[in-house]
Amino acid sequence: MKKLLTVLILSMALLSGIAQAAEQTPADAPQSLSVAAATQLLHDSKPVYSCPMHAHILSDKEGRCPICGMDLTQITKIEGDATMPSDDKTMTMPMMETK
């Protein structure tokens, strides 16, 4: 009975992981933009999205970070290699803070 329960729990965990991985296929993943392309979009008043933890991930579409899976958040400007979040709902890192 213990073995059956263990196999059942492991099977459920495996299926859960497969379902989560299939949730966002590579075709659904947002395309990464260069800093120059993202800067031009921002200059044209178009939205640009970035990962709060991986500032170098830039996209013109909402989606998830291909590295950590976090939701991309809209940004308002790019300074060097760091991005600035567009609202206070995003965790900022010290290198991203402005006075």
Secondary structure, DSSP 4 states (H G I P E B T S, - for coil): -HHHHHHHHHHHHHHHHHHHHHHS-TTTSPPP--HHHHHHHHHTT--EEE-SS-TT-EESS--B-TTT-PBPEEEEEEETTEEEESSTTS---GGG---
